[in-house]
Amino acid sequence: MNETIKTIAAVLQVLALIVAGGWAYWKFIHQRMNEPAADIDIDLKFVGKQDGKWIIEITSFLKNQSLVRVKYEDFQVTVRYVGRRRPPAVA
């Protein structure tokens, strides 16, 4: 009887290790829960003119989509001006 209990306990331990390993694989490899994921939304608005030059407003929204903490240290937005096209009308 004692040998049967030891065998059942060993089988349950192996089964628990297999289930835990499968869960860890599913979470951290398949679903990539250990990697940061961010959603970045950038909006540009033409505010108006001053001294013949356009004033623009750039708004950026950053949302963390993962369970991993994301630390932004040097977030930059580059604005380039090309040509003499007229921007959209300002409301």
JOLIN-V804458 format. One record per backbone hydrogen bond with DSSP energy under -0.5 kcal/mol. NH is the residue of the N-H (numbers start at 0). CO is the residue of the C=O. E is the energy in kcal/mol with one decimal. If there is no record, write none. Layout:
nh;co;e
NH;CO;E
NH;CO;E
//
This chain:
nh;co;e
4;0;-1.8
5;1;-1.9
6;2;-2.1
7;3;-2.5
8;4;-2.4
9;5;-2.2
10;6;-2.4
11;7;-2.5
12;8;-2.1
13;9;-2.2
14;10;-2.5
15;11;-2.5
16;12;-2.3
17;13;-2.2
18;14;-2.4
19;15;-2.6
20;16;-2.4
21;17;-2.3
22;18;-2.4
23;19;-2.5
24;20;-2.4
25;21;-2.5
26;22;-2.5
27;23;-2.6
28;24;-2.0
29;24;-2.3
30;25;-2.0
32;26;-2.3
34;31;-1.2
38;62;-2.9
39;37;-0.6
40;38;-0.5
40;60;-2.6
42;58;-3.2
44;56;-2.3
46;44;-0.7
46;54;-2.5
47;54;-1.2
49;52;-2.8
52;49;-1.8
54;47;-3.4
55;53;-0.5
56;44;-3.0
58;42;-2.6
58;56;-0.5
60;40;-2.9
62;38;-2.3
64;36;-3.2
64;62;-0.6
65;36;-0.7
70;68;-0.5
71;69;-0.6
72;70;-0.7
78;76;-0.5
79;77;-0.5
81;79;-0.5
84;81;-0.5
//
